[in-house]
């Protein structure tokens, strides 16, 4: 996430019950005037795209072999090819999951 984008979101959000859903991870802290949120009656919700319970369920399915793990991992690369792995993972048309084998 880019702090400037987050702050722009707050600026353009409609007053009185405007809602923002933030689905990003920020590398740095964001400095903002909390009164912006208070005076506009904003609701801000964070999301990583899934709930922890969904992650636990997915892991359970994989561990108990109810899901074919081999179709989930489309690429396996050695550690010295990690940079290539990140490039491949960035193209969703070429990969599902890239595993770096150590």
Beta strands, then each sheet from edge to edge (+ up, - down):
strand 1: 19-22
strand 2: 43-46
strand 3: 73-78
strand 4: 97-101
sheet 1: 1+ 2+
sheet 2: 3+ 4+
end
